[in-house]
Amino acid sequence: MKSKIHLLLAAALVTFGLQSCDGDDFANVSPEMRSTFSTMYPDVRYVEWDIEGGYYVAEFLDGGHEKSAWFTRDGQWYMTETELFGRELPDPVKRAITNSEYANLHIDDADYVETADGSVYYRIEMEKYASRDTILKIRPDGTILGPS
């Protein structure tokens, strides 16, 4: 009997914990930011907000991908990063890597980045065993903008 009570208590605590962290908490986000986010991503239900480098960052799932939408303190959208698998990179981007000095590195992480000024690029973290990571910016047409 005692173990059943402990089990029920544990289940109740887990349920309460999940409900309190459901990600819909916009309490610390300005109304402008909330409105901009909801307009851009109307179907997103679970959002986790954080502050990084002076930006408010909304992390969420959309279309099967993890995304991070960045906003300025005054609620203006700055950029959105969408995490990708290396196999999802377009052929021109893959060819650019294969035909570059970075061909001997492997893709560790890839993001599709859209910015408020209208630019788009792929941010690709390349790594080689026991060496520093290289982060490449590559346009969708395969133009390498350089390491950053």
C-alpha positions in Angstrom: 0.0 0.0 0.0 2.8 2.4 0.9 4.5 1.8 -2.4 1.3 2.6 -4.3 1.0 5.9 -2.4 4.6 6.7 -3.3 4.0 5.8 -6.9 0.9 8.0 -7.1 2.7 10.9 -5.4 5.6 10.6 -7.9 3.2 10.5 -10.8 1.4 13.6 -9.5 4.7 15.5 -9.1 5.9 14.6 -12.6 2.5 15.6 -14.1 2.6 18.9 -12.1 6.2 19.5 -13.2 5.4 18.9 -16.9 2.4 21.3 -16.7 4.5 24.0 -15.1 7.1 23.7 -17.9 4.8 23.4 -20.8 6.6 26.1 -22.7 3.6 28.4 -23.2 4.9 30.9 -20.5 5.2 34.3 -22.2 5.2 36.1 -18.8 8.6 37.7 -19.3 8.1 38.5 -23.0 6.9 41.9 -24.1 3.5 42.2 -25.8 5.2 43.3 -29.1 7.5 40.2 -29.0 4.5 37.9 -28.2 2.5 39.4 -31.1 5.4 39.2 -33.6 6.2 35.6 -32.6 2.5 34.5 -32.8 2.1 36.1 -36.2 5.2 34.4 -37.6 4.5 31.0 -36.0 0.8 30.7 -35.4 0.7 26.9 -35.0 3.5 26.6 -32.5 2.3 25.4 -29.1 5.3 24.9 -26.9 7.9 27.6 -26.7 10.9 28.0 -24.4 12.2 31.5 -24.0 15.7 32.5 -23.0 18.0 35.5 -23.2 21.3 35.1 -25.2 23.7 37.9 -25.9 21.1 40.6 -25.3 18.4 38.9 -27.5 15.3 37.1 -26.5 15.3 33.6 -28.1 12.3 31.5 -28.6 13.1 27.8 -29.0 10.4 25.5 -30.5 9.6 22.7 -32.9 8.1 23.6 -36.2 7.7 21.2 -39.1 9.7 18.5 -37.4 12.7 20.8 -37.0 14.1 22.6 -33.9 14.0 26.4 -34.5 15.3 29.4 -32.6 13.7 32.7 -33.3 15.8 35.7 -32.1 14.2 39.0 -31.1 15.6 42.4 -30.0 14.6 43.8 -26.6 12.0 46.0 -28.3 10.3 43.0 -29.8 11.6 43.2 -33.4 12.4 39.9 -35.1 16.2 39.6 -35.7 16.6 36.1 -37.2 15.5 32.5 -37.1 17.8 29.4 -37.1 16.4 26.1 -38.2 18.5 23.0 -37.3 19.1 20.6 -40.2 20.7 17.3 -40.7 23.7 17.3 -43.1 21.7 15.3 -45.6 19.1 18.1 -45.8 21.6 20.6 -47.2 21.0 21.5 -50.8 23.3 20.1 -53.4 25.0 23.5 -54.2 26.0 23.8 -50.5 27.2 20.2 -50.4 29.3 20.7 -53.6 30.8 23.9 -52.2 32.0 22.1 -49.1 33.3 19.1 -51.2 35.2 21.4 -53.6 36.7 23.6 -50.8 39.6 23.5 -48.4 37.1 22.3 -45.8 36.4 19.0 -47.6 38.5 17.1 -45.1 36.3 18.2 -42.2 33.0 16.7 -41.3 29.7 18.4 -40.7 28.9 18.6 -37.0 25.9 20.9 -37.0 24.0 22.7 -39.7 21.4 25.5 -39.5 19.4 27.4 -42.1 19.4 31.0 -41.1 16.9 33.7 -42.1 17.5 37.3 -41.1 15.4 40.4 -40.8 17.4 42.1 -43.5 16.3 39.4 -46.0 19.5 37.4 -46.2 19.5 33.7 -45.9 22.5 31.3 -45.5 23.5 28.0 -44.1 25.6 28.1 -40.9 27.6 24.9 -40.9 29.9 23.8 -38.0 32.7 21.7 -39.4 35.1 19.8 -37.3 38.1 17.6 -37.5 39.3 15.3 -34.8 41.3 17.1 -32.1 41.2 20.5 -33.8 39.1 23.6 -33.5 35.7 23.8 -35.1 35.3 25.9 -38.2 32.0 27.6 -38.8 31.1 28.3 -42.4 28.5 30.5 -43.8 27.3 29.4 -47.2 24.6 30.9 -49.4 21.9 28.6 -50.9 23.6 28.9 -54.3 26.9 27.4 -52.8 28.8 30.7 -52.4 31.0 30.4 -49.3 30.9 33.6 -47.4 33.8 32.4 -45.3 34.5 31.0 -41.9 33.3 33.0 -38.9 
